[in-house]
């Protein structure tokens, strides 16, 4: 089997609209995960400390940070506020 160039593989894998949509959704989720970690880190909070501020437990924070797309906007706003930040949503028409 001959080697495949990463760019060629990406082009082949993203050859239909459904795949492209899933790829972009994964990118958005990764960006949100990184933003949550960064907020908590900048605030100097452990998961336990943040959980106490939000009235939950550290496993709840872990679940939120691993799967933020399932969280409500209200919960994400509370998380941000507890870290001394705020969340802003932008709407882009395609």
N, C-alpha and C positions, 0 to 999 in steps of 0.2 A: 504494500500500500504506500503510495507516495504522499509526502507531507502536503498539508493544505495551509495556505497563507491565512492568517487571522482575518484580514480584510475580506478575502474571498468567502470565507466561512460566514462572516457577519452578513455580507450581502445576500448569500444564499438563504441564511436563516431568517432574514427580514424581508422575504420576497412577497409577503401578503399583508394586508391591512391588519388582520388579527394579531399577527406576530409583532408588527410595528407598534400597535397599541399596547400590547403586553410589555414590550421593551421599554416604552416611555413610562408606563405605570411603575415598573420596577425602578426606573431612574428617579421618579418623583418620591417613591417610598424611601429609597436610599438617602435622598437629600433630606427628607424629613427626619429620618433616624439620626443622621449626622447632626442636624440642627438641634434635636432634643439633647443628645449627648453634649454638644457644645454649650448649650444653655446651662445644663447642670454643672458641667465642669467650670464654666466661668463664674458660676455662683458659689463654687467651692463646696457643693453639697454631695453627700453620699446618697445612694438610693434610699437608705433608711431615713436620713434627715429629710429628704424631699418627701418621702412617704408620710412622715409625721406632719409636715406642713399641709399636706393634702388630705389628711385623715384616712390614709390607706396603709398598706404594708409594702415592703420592698419588692415582694413578688408582683404586686400590681404595677409598680413602676417598671419592673423588668418586662412584663407583658406589653405595657404601653410602648416602651422603647423598642421592642422587637417587632411590633405590629401596629404602628401609629395610624395606619389608614382605617383601622376599625374603631378608632376613638372618635368621640364627638368633638366638634369645634370648641364647645364649652370646656371640655376636659383639657384640650390642648391649650386653651387660653389660661386655665387655672394652673397648669404645669408651668407655662411661661411666666405667669405672674409670681409664682412661688420662687422662681429663679431670678426674679428682678428683670424680666424681659416682657415683651408683648409680641403677639403673633398678628401679622397682617396678611390678608388674603388679596390676591390680585386676580382679576378676571381678564382673560385674553380670548378674543374671538378668532376663530380659524376659518 
